[in-house]
Every structure is written in C-alpha cells, then in structure tokens.
Amino acid sequence: MRTLSRRGMLGLGAGAAAAASLAACGTNKAGGATHAGGSGDGPDGSGTPGPTARPIGDGSTAYTGKQPHGLAAPVPLEPGETPPQFVVFSWDGAGEVGNGVFPRFLDLAREHDARMTFFLSGLYLLPESKKRLYDPPNNLRGASDIGYLSDDHIKQTLKNVRRAWLDGHEIGTHFNGHFCGEGYGSVAHWTPKQWRSEIDQAKQFVTQWRTNTGWTDLPSLPFDYDKELVGGRTPCLLGRDNLLPTARELGWRYDASSPGGLQVWPDKRQGLWDLPLQQMPFPGHSFEVLSMDYNILANQSVNSTNAPAYNYPAWREQAAQAYISGFKRAYETNRAPFFVGNHFEQWNGGIYMDAVEDALKHIARERDKGADIRLVSFRQFTDWLDVQRPEALARLRTLGVGQAPAGGWKTFLADEGATASGTPATP
C-alpha cells in the first residue's frame, strides 16, 4: 500500500484533502447458478479442476472448460425497463499472507451468491529467490515497492486464486511492483511500451509459476490467463493515460484505474469501459470519500494503520455506513453501478474488512427481498454493458449523481431520443 501526493487527491472534497490519500490501491437474482456441493476449491470439492483439464505451457495454467458458477447470458434492457443495480466488490493485490482474509471473503461470497474481481499482483506468484526475473520499467531489476511473499504464502495464494476462479470470480491484474509517487520510477511516468513490458511480465509470473518455483505437486490454475485477463487497476490509480493504448492493443475490455469517479453510468475511454473508484457519502462529513478501504482509513486515522483502538467501533460503523450509503444512493435514484475497491488487510484492527462484510451482507439481504441487485465482477458487468443498446446507455448517462428519472423508469427509457429529465435525490 502506498500513499499519493496531493496531486492524486481527486474527488475527495476540500475537507478531506488534508487528511486523505488515494491508494492503488437454482437461479439467483443475478441470473447465475447457486453454489452447491463440497467445500473444496474444485467443482467437485476436491481442489482439482477435473480430468478434462488441458495443460497450457508448463502446466501452471490449464484449460478446464467453461467457468463454473457463471451467470446467464446478459440481455438488452427493454424499453421502459428499470435497470438492475450492479455492485462490484474488487480486491487489489489478491495475495494471501496468512491472515485468512482471502478465504474469508471467498466464503462470504459463496454464502451470499456473489461474484467479485480479484486484481492479482503478478509478483505474488514469484519467489523472492527469483526476484531478478522481474525487470521493472525505470527501476532496478528485482525491485518492488511491495514485498515478495514467502513460499508458503505463494502456495496459499495459488490455492485461493484457483478457488476464486472456480467459484465464478474474475482474475484481473494489479500488475507487479506497485511503484507510485512522483519519482522517475513511478508508474505515472511509464510509456505505453513500458506498460506492455509490465503486463507481459505480470502474465508470465502467473502462467509460469511452476517453472519459477519448481513445484510440481500443486494443481494448475484452471484458466487460460491470456483469455481471462481483460482488465486491471493501476497502482495508486496512476499512469492510466499511457496504459490505455496498450490495454486496447491487447484487447482488454475495461480499466478500473480512474480516481475520483462519480456514481454515474460509465462511458468508454480509448475504447475501454472506464470503471472508476467512486465518490460516496461519508457519514458525519460534508465531503465525500472514494469507495476504497484505504481512503476511508486516510480520513479517519490520517494514514495510520494502527490507531488507538478506542476509535475502532465508531470508525467501523462509519465505514460500513459509507458503503451502504453509496449503494442506497444509486439504487434509489439513477441505478448507476456501485464499485468498491479493497485490500486484504487488517488495518486498525481489521475494521475495514468488517465494514466491507457488513455492507455486502446488507446489499445481499436487499437483493434477497426481491430487488434486482446483482453482485458481479467487473468482467460480468462489462458483459452486460456490451449487449445494451447504445441509445439506452446514452440516456442513462444523462442522469447525474443521486438523480432519479422524472416520471419513473417506464417513461425515461421508453424513448431514448427524448430530452433527459431527472429528479435529484433528497439529501
């Protein structure tokens, strides 16, 4: 986790800027099949992809067929139909470091039939003894601003990434060395060609972990990463302007790196869907905070990850209510997708992990009451966007933050060519 300069403090409000910094960092309601069967990380509970797996390359990855626990094929909105409320929980880094957070949220997602996106840092599958295989742009070979994992934690990460994909989640990328700040080595200064090098290496560390570790007794990751990887989030939300041309050339479909986004319907930027972290209400304050654990922490404890414990109960509730308020504002007004970014961390006693869990449970309860709420990955949301009529999406984009369609959805989307009109939400 790294802190940005004030230049990166976008969209937080004047009251937040002094204290805040950005960080990198059956059928169900979503139309997919519910989880069933064993408790292991394979489709049969065994922890292995099954007999039909076809190894790719050195066997670090394998083709195992269609991803289990996927969703039904998306369909276009009908004229006059109310849009679903999409919610995406995403995780930067996605390494298991022995604190149990990765399997905790896999269990939670399985319990509540949710899908998520895990932005895997490629270095989390590279042993430190092989760190000189990493040649980061504008930095020394083997350098990294995040630590290399121990061998045991690499094995745990492999196990949980394997299970995540088999449970229907998406595996994106958080790239490798997490170089932030203003210096020459920061991702903020990388060229499109350097981003290509970083991406190629991130993919290699995932697709050649068996060669790099020498481990032959662990099962393959059950997916073709060349096909699985369709989006990512840059470290500290920096460098995306030079990343996008490369991402487009690689056929990526979205980018989740924008800072200071608003709760509105997304558009494309350089051919990719622009799916940013968003400003959301911050209970007790007149300014808003970005929808990520670290940004809440920065406003509560001025970047301290080990503040006095007497603050924790109130901060946990404030964090949970921030997420819930962001969800409610969208659901009750413009139905813009709600994006949440997190890390597998235990900052300030783990209160932010508890807050994310509280928020996910709240949203799942609302869905289970019959609301059309879909807990999906970025890739699944992108699938939905790609089949919508451009006129309908353009109409949705005319609604501002907290703006409900005047006259209701039946009239608002009945004629996309009409002049937009909405009703701001009541504060």
C-alpha positions as a printed NumPy array, in Angstrom:
array([[  0.   ,   0.   ,   0.   ],
       [  1.368,   3.371,  -0.974],
       [  0.3  ,   6.977,  -0.437],
       [ -0.076,   9.553,  -3.192],
       [  0.929,  13.148,  -3.209],
       [ -1.719,  15.838,  -3.027],
       [ -1.783,  15.829,  -6.829],
       [ -3.544,  12.481,  -6.645],
       [ -6.212,  13.58 ,  -4.162],
       [ -9.045,  13.831,  -6.632],
       [-12.697,  13.983,  -5.79 ],
       [-12.435,  13.889,  -2.03 ],
       [-13.733,  17.339,  -1.169],
       [-11.852,  20.218,   0.413],
       [-12.388,  18.922,   3.908],
       [-10.777,  15.607,   3.075],
       [ -7.695,  16.712,   1.178],
       [ -5.581,  17.477,   4.214],
       [ -6.057,  14.033,   5.703],
       [ -6.745,  11.784,   2.726],
       [ -4.631,   9.992,   0.182],
       [ -5.527,   7.61 ,  -2.621],
       [ -4.405,   4.044,  -2.758],
       [ -3.865,   1.717,  -5.648],
       [ -4.823,   0.971,  -4.267],
       [-31.377, -22.964,  -8.595],
       [-31.194, -19.499, -10.205],
       [-30.332, -16.436,  -8.263],
       [-31.15 , -12.739,  -8.649],
       [-28.071, -12.25 , -10.814],
       [-29.173, -14.976, -13.189],
       [-26.445, -17.479, -12.305],
       [-26.403, -20.913, -10.76 ],
       [-26.175, -21.157,  -6.999],
       [-23.247, -22.868,  -5.293],
       [-23.669, -26.448,  -4.215],
       [-21.625, -29.499,  -3.376],
       [-18.371, -29.928,  -1.486],
       [-16.363, -27.361,   0.427],
       [-13.144, -27.769,  -1.55 ],
       [-11.905, -25.418,  -4.253],
       [-12.658, -27.642,  -7.247],
       [-16.017, -28.146,  -8.961],
       [-16.417, -31.44 ,  -7.093],
       [-14.964, -30.127,  -3.812],
       [-11.676, -31.939,  -4.401],
       [ -9.469, -28.947,  -5.072],
       [ -8.612, -30.033,  -8.651],
       [-10.137, -28.875, -11.932],
       [-11.106, -32.36 , -13.078],
       [ -9.999, -34.926, -15.678],
       [-10.714, -32.753, -18.735],
       [ -8.054, -30.14 , -17.925],
       [ -5.594, -29.443, -20.748],
       [ -2.278, -28.014, -19.52 ],
       [ -1.083, -24.756, -21.043],
       [  2.67 , -24.172, -21.377],
       [  4.483, -25.624, -18.367],
       [  1.192, -26.567, -16.709],
       [  0.997, -23.541, -14.456],
       [ -2.395, -22.9  , -16.041],
       [ -4.811, -25.197, -17.813],
       [ -7.896, -25.03 , -19.945],
       [-10.731, -26.612, -17.952],
       [-13.766, -25.583, -19.951],
       [-16.43 , -23.035, -19.198],
       [-16.038, -21.259, -15.875],
       [-18.277, -22.786, -13.192],
       [-20.874, -20.72 , -11.365],
       [-21.162, -18.174, -14.126],
       [-24.18 , -16.033, -14.901],
       [-26.867, -16.34 , -17.525],
       [-26.095, -14.574, -20.78 ],
       [-26.94 , -10.866, -20.43 ],
       [-29.754,  -9.367, -22.495],
       [-30.527,  -5.781, -23.531],
       [-32.866,  -3.684, -21.445],
       [-36.355,  -3.491, -22.862],
       [-37.808,  -0.022, -23.462],
       [-39.268,   1.176, -20.171],
       [-37.437,  -1.456, -18.105],
       [-35.772,  -0.486, -14.829],
       [-32.003,  -1.111, -14.935],
       [-30.565,  -3.62 , -12.471],
       [-28.452,  -2.305,  -9.609],
       [-24.961,  -3.633, -10.196],
       [-22.465,  -3.792,  -7.322],
       [-18.822,  -4.793,  -7.863],
       [-16.527,  -5.635,  -4.949],
       [-12.903,  -5.752,  -6.081],
       [ -9.591,  -6.529,  -4.391],
       [ -6.156,  -5.086,  -5.175],
       [ -3.165,  -7.411,  -4.932],
       [ -5.143, -10.55 ,  -4.039],
       [ -2.318, -12.225,  -2.139],
       [ -2.924, -14.449,   0.887],
       [ -0.397, -13.556,   3.581],
       [ -1.62 , -15.8  ,   6.373],
       [ -4.301, -13.511,   7.81 ],
       [ -7.113, -15.558,   6.268],
       [ -8.8  , -12.61 ,   4.561],
       [ -8.761, -14.121,   1.058],
       [-10.619, -17.325,   2.035],
       [-12.839, -15.314,   4.404],
       [-14.26 , -13.324,   1.517],
       [-14.432, -16.316,  -0.791],
       [-16.567, -17.973,   1.878],
       [-18.682, -14.842,   2.254],
       [-19.215, -14.585,  -1.497],
       [-20.193, -18.237,  -1.706],
       [-22.623, -17.86 ,   1.194],
       [-24.329, -14.877,  -0.436],
       [-24.028, -15.953,  -4.078],
       [-21.853, -13.004,  -5.052],
       [-19.128, -12.649,  -7.685],
       [-16.097, -10.378,  -7.284],
       [-12.964,  -9.244,  -9.125],
       [ -9.509, -10.079,  -7.796],
       [ -6.729,  -7.91 ,  -9.242],
       [ -3.772, -10.239,  -8.77 ],
       [ -0.269,  -8.792,  -8.416],
       [  1.974, -10.975, -10.569],
       [  4.857, -10.766,  -8.077],
       [  2.724, -12.612,  -5.529],
       [  3.431, -15.797,  -7.508],
       [  7.194, -15.185,  -7.87 ],
       [  9.557, -16.431,  -5.142],
       [ 11.868, -13.782,  -3.739],
       [ 14.799, -16.018,  -4.613],
       [ 13.86 , -15.46 ,  -8.265],
       [ 13.16 , -11.744,  -7.979],
       [ 15.766, -10.845, -10.586],
       [ 13.429, -12.325, -13.166],
       [ 11.442,  -9.126, -12.707],
       [ 12.736,  -6.195, -14.742],
       [ 10.508,  -3.235, -13.785],
       [ 10.498,  -0.157, -16.03 ],
       [ 12.717,   2.686, -14.73 ],
       [ 13.685,   0.66 , -11.641],
       [ 16.426,  -1.749, -10.671],
       [ 15.976,  -5.372, -11.634],
       [ 14.15 ,  -7.209,  -8.846],
       [ 12.978,  -4.002,  -7.157],
       [  9.444,  -3.744,  -5.816],
       [  7.523,  -1.336,  -3.607],
       [  5.513,  -4.259,  -2.28 ],
       [  7.114,  -7.219,  -0.586],
       [  7.623, -10.621,  -2.14 ],
       [  5.616, -13.386,  -0.488],
       [  7.07 , -16.332,   1.379],
       [  6.869, -19.704,  -0.357],
       [  4.044, -20.791,   1.937],
       [  2.061, -17.648,   1.194],
       [  2.602, -18.109,  -2.55 ],
       [  1.117, -21.591,  -2.206],
       [ -1.839, -20.204,  -0.252],
       [ -2.326, -17.509,  -2.88 ],
       [ -2.331, -20.12 ,  -5.638],
       [ -4.91 , -22.156,  -3.752],
       [ -7.203, -19.18 ,  -3.261],
       [ -6.831, -17.819,  -6.802],
       [ -7.679, -21.295,  -8.073],
       [-10.739, -21.456,  -5.858],
       [-11.789, -17.902,  -6.771],
       [-11.983, -18.68 , -10.468],
       [-13.782, -21.978,  -9.863],
       [-16.303, -20.092,  -7.724],
       [-17.113, -17.766, -10.634],
       [-14.938, -14.775,  -9.744],
       [-12.733, -12.786, -12.118],
       [ -8.917, -12.717, -12.026],
       [ -7.684,  -9.338, -13.284],
       [ -4.289,  -7.731, -12.703],
       [ -2.757,  -5.207, -10.322],
       [  0.476,  -5.504, -12.327],
       [  3.705,  -6.121, -10.339],
       [  5.915,  -3.802,  -8.311],
       [  3.387,  -1.145,  -7.265],
       [  5.661,   1.821,  -7.988],
       [  3.883,   5.042,  -7.006],
       [  4.804,   8.59 ,  -6.066],
       [  6.383,  11.272,  -8.258],
       [  9.836,   9.809,  -8.921],
       [ 11.199,   8.649, -12.255],
       [ 10.406,   5.031, -11.448],
       [  6.726,   5.676, -10.721],
       [  4.084,   4.112, -12.962],
       [  2.935,   7.706, -13.503],
       [  5.841,   8.136, -15.951],
       [  5.764,   4.817, -17.782],
       [  5.331,   4.845, -21.544],
       [  2.862,   2.583, -23.394],
       [  5.825,   0.352, -24.343],
       [  6.874,   0.093, -20.68 ],
       [  3.326,  -0.777, -19.659],
       [  3.447,  -3.579, -22.231],
       [  6.597,  -4.92 , -20.589],
       [  4.973,  -4.767, -17.154],
       [  1.85 ,  -6.565, -18.383],
       [  3.843,  -9.243, -20.205],
       [  5.811,  -9.914, -17.027],
       [  2.691,  -9.969, -14.837],
       [  1.194, -12.586, -17.143],
       [  4.408, -14.587, -17.208],
       [  4.567, -14.794, -13.421],
       [  1.033, -16.213, -13.427],
       [  1.494, -18.572, -16.367],
       [  4.993, -19.796, -15.409],
       [  4.8  , -20.085, -11.632],
       [  5.547, -23.812, -11.904],
       [  8.828, -23.152, -13.719],
       [  9.763, -20.29 , -11.417],
       [  9.056, -22.208,  -8.194],
       [  9.953, -25.748,  -9.221],
       [  6.767, -27.016,  -7.544],
       [  5.219, -29.962,  -9.355],
       [  2.826, -31.218,  -6.684],
       [  0.265, -28.391,  -6.897],
       [ -2.648, -28.289,  -9.358],
       [ -2.712, -25.846, -12.233],
       [ -4.607, -22.611, -12.157],
       [ -7.756, -23.696, -14.016],
       [ -7.939, -20.957, -16.644],
       [ -6.189, -19.581, -19.717],
       [ -4.867, -16.237, -18.457],
       [ -4.483, -14.882, -21.988],
       [ -8.268, -15.12 , -22.28 ],
       [ -9.138, -14.441, -18.64 ],
       [ -7.259, -11.15 , -18.364],
       [ -9.453,  -8.354, -19.72 ],
       [ -8.88 ,  -5.523, -17.234],
       [ -6.935,  -4.207, -14.273],
       [ -6.341,  -1.41 , -11.795],
       [ -3.079,   0.513, -11.754],
       [ -1.06 ,   1.051,  -8.551],
       [ -2.269,   4.147,  -6.706],
       [ -4.564,   4.883,  -9.656],
       [ -1.604,   6.364, -11.551],
       [ -0.405,   6.087, -15.143],
       [ -3.621,   5.083, -16.852],
       [ -3.328,   7.517, -19.786],
       [ -0.299,   5.658, -21.141],
       [ -1.693,   2.287, -20.094],
       [ -4.894,   2.608, -22.126],
       [ -3.349,   2.457, -25.629],
       [ -1.522,  -0.729, -24.657],
       [ -4.582,  -2.213, -22.982],
       [ -6.611,  -1.522, -26.106],
       [ -3.995,  -3.225, -28.304],
       [ -4.135,  -6.257, -26.016],
       [ -7.889,  -6.477, -26.38 ],
       [ -8.727,  -5.514, -22.812],
       [-12.328,  -4.52 , -22.265],
       [-12.238,  -2.197, -19.252],
       [ -9.985,  -0.235, -16.925],
       [-10.698,   0.331, -13.215],
       [ -7.947,   2.875, -12.531],
       [ -9.714,   6.23 , -12.655],
       [ -9.539,   8.267,  -9.437],
       [-12.354,  10.479,  -8.252],
       [-15.14 ,   8.911, -10.303],
       [-18.78 ,   9.726,  -9.737],
       [-21.774,   7.44 ,  -9.212],
       [-22.998,   7.772, -12.78 ],
       [-23.323,   5.348, -15.675],
       [-19.943,   4.713, -17.342],
       [-18.695,   5.537, -20.804],
       [-15.712,   4.309, -22.783],
       [-12.289,   5.909, -22.852],
       [ -9.895,   4.999, -25.67 ],
       [-12.117,   2.034, -26.46 ],
       [-12.248,   0.586, -22.919],
       [-15.061,   0.88 , -20.4  ],
       [-13.998,   3.395, -17.751],
       [-14.991,   1.865, -14.386],
       [-13.549,   4.1  , -11.649],
       [-13.482,   4.149,  -7.91 ],
       [-16.31 ,   6.486,  -6.978],
       [-17.051,   9.261,  -4.553],
       [-19.604,   8.129,  -1.979],
       [-21.191,   9.783,   1.063],
       [-19.034,   9.891,   4.182],
       [-21.326,   9.89 ,   7.237],
       [-20.753,  12.83 ,   9.556],
       [-18.982,  14.928,   6.902],
       [-19.991,  17.323,   4.15 ],
       [-17.376,  15.921,   1.751],
       [-17.339,  12.523,   0.083],
       [-14.731,   9.77 ,   0.141],
       [-13.586,   7.342,  -2.535],
       [-15.03 ,   3.859,  -2.368],
       [-11.906,   2.088,  -1.106],
       [-10.83 ,   0.92 ,   2.348],
       [ -7.584,   2.919,   2.377],
       [ -9.306,   6.181,   1.525],
       [-11.686,   5.773,   4.438],
       [ -8.737,   4.964,   6.703],
       [ -6.844,   8.053,   5.498],
       [ -9.742,  10.267,   6.524],
       [-10.241,   8.556,   9.869],
       [ -6.719,   7.997,  11.17 ],
       [ -4.579,  10.241,   8.931],
       [ -2.927,   7.258,   7.229],
       [ -2.19 ,   5.368,  10.462],
       [ -2.972,   1.67 ,  10.198],
       [ -2.615,   1.136,  13.95 ],
       [ -4.526,   3.992,  15.575],
       [ -5.768,   3.818,  19.2  ],
       [ -8.288,   1.009,  19.496],
       [-10.94 ,   3.079,  21.259],
       [-11.708,   4.616,  17.838],
       [-12.441,   1.309,  16.147],
       [-16.155,   0.731,  16.88 ],
       [-17.217,   4.161,  15.617],
       [-14.89 ,   4.014,  12.617],
       [-16.089,   0.558,  11.645],
       [-19.717,   1.726,  11.7  ],
       [-18.848,   4.871,   9.762],
       [-17.037,   2.835,   7.101],
       [-19.894,   0.338,   6.766],
       [-22.448,   3.134,   6.501],
       [-20.35 ,   4.883,   3.85 ],
       [-20.541,   1.8  ,   1.619],
       [-24.227,   1.278,   2.387],
       [-24.993,   4.947,   1.712],
       [-23.222,   4.763,  -1.641],
       [-25.234,   1.702,  -2.564],
       [-28.541,   3.219,  -1.442],
       [-27.973,   6.49 ,  -3.264],
       [-27.519,   4.668,  -6.558],
       [-30.247,   2.095,  -6.001],
       [-32.873,   4.671,  -5.056],
       [-32.032,   7.114,  -7.861],
       [-30.059,   6.64 , -11.096],
       [-29.174,   2.941, -10.629],
       [-25.569,   3.686, -11.563],
       [-23.254,   0.75 , -10.817],
       [-21.534,   0.907,  -7.444],
       [-17.823,  -0.01 ,  -7.383],
       [-15.898,  -0.84 ,  -4.206],
       [-12.127,  -1.402,  -4.003],
       [-10.324,  -3.117,  -1.128],
       [ -7.142,  -4.823,   0.015],
       [ -6.586,  -7.983,   2.036],
       [ -5.555,  -6.078,   5.138],
       [ -6.034,  -5.841,   8.898],
       [ -5.605,  -2.087,   9.309],
       [ -6.875,  -0.569,  12.548],
       [ -7.836,  -3.913,  13.98 ],
       [ -9.452,  -5.2  ,  10.791],
       [-12.385,  -2.779,  10.965],
       [-12.423,  -2.105,   7.232],
       [-12.74 ,  -5.788,   6.401],
       [-15.612,  -5.98 ,   8.88 ],
       [-17.202,  -2.917,   7.253],
       [-16.976,  -4.449,   3.774],
       [-18.541,  -7.65 ,   5.086],
       [-21.365,  -5.708,   6.748],
       [-22.02 ,  -3.809,   3.523],
       [-22.043,  -6.933,   1.357],
       [-24.442,  -8.667,   3.727],
       [-26.74 ,  -5.627,   3.744],
       [-26.804,  -5.491,  -0.059],
       [-27.386,  -9.248,  -0.336],
       [-30.33 ,  -9.005,   2.086],
       [-31.905,  -6.303,  -0.055],
       [-31.425,  -8.495,  -3.124],
       [-32.927, -11.486,  -1.394],
       [-36.079,  -9.49 ,  -0.644],
       [-36.696,  -9.481,  -4.382],
       [-34.809,  -6.41 ,  -5.6  ],
       [-32.948,  -6.663,  -8.902],
       [-29.486,  -6.251,  -7.386],
       [-26.558,  -8.049,  -8.962],
       [-23.309,  -8.717,  -7.115],
       [-20.973,  -9.27 , -10.034],
       [-17.39 ,  -8.946, -11.238],
       [-16.166,  -6.157, -13.488],
       [-15.982,  -8.617, -16.347],
       [-19.594,  -9.675, -15.849],
       [-20.736,  -6.067, -15.671],
       [-18.801,  -5.37 , -18.861],
       [-20.582,  -8.311, -20.499],
       [-23.88 ,  -6.628, -19.643],
       [-22.781,  -3.226, -20.935],
       [-21.638,  -4.703, -24.224],
       [-25.089,  -6.056, -25.138],
       [-27.031,  -2.89 , -24.315],
       [-28.396,  -0.565, -26.955],
       [-26.092,   2.479, -27.248],
       [-29.139,   4.745, -27.115],
       [-30.216,   3.296, -23.768],
       [-26.761,   3.701, -22.245],
       [-26.507,   7.25 , -23.541],
       [-29.844,   8.014, -21.929],
       [-28.704,   6.522, -18.617],
       [-25.57 ,   8.673, -18.713],
       [-27.695,  11.818, -18.658],
       [-28.645,  11.119, -15.039],
       [-26.383,  12.807, -12.511],
       [-25.319,  11.599,  -9.091],
       [-28.391,  10.974,  -6.954],
       [-30.748,  11.89 ,  -9.806],
       [-33.82 ,   9.725, -10.285],
       [-35.602,   9.743, -13.651],
       [-38.531,  12.14 , -13.628],
       [-41.726,  10.209, -14.192],
       [-40.068,   6.878, -13.411],
       [-38.171,   4.352, -15.462],
       [-41.061,   3.324, -17.713],
       [-41.146,   6.736, -19.327],
       [-37.454,   7.545, -19.004],
       [-36.222,   4.591, -21.065],
       [-39.277,   4.35 , -23.267],
       [-37.853,   6.871, -25.731],
       [-34.077,   7.261, -25.598],
       [-34.257,  10.088, -28.092],
       [-36.198,  12.361, -25.76 ],
       [-34.557,  15.111, -23.724],
       [-33.341,  13.759, -20.388],
       [-35.098,  14.824, -17.228],
       [-34.409,  13.689, -13.709],
       [-35.181,  14.416, -10.121],
       [-32.273,  14.938,  -7.708],
       [-32.291,  12.701,  -4.675],
       [-33.323,  14.178,  -1.354],
       [-30.182,  14.783,   0.75 ]])
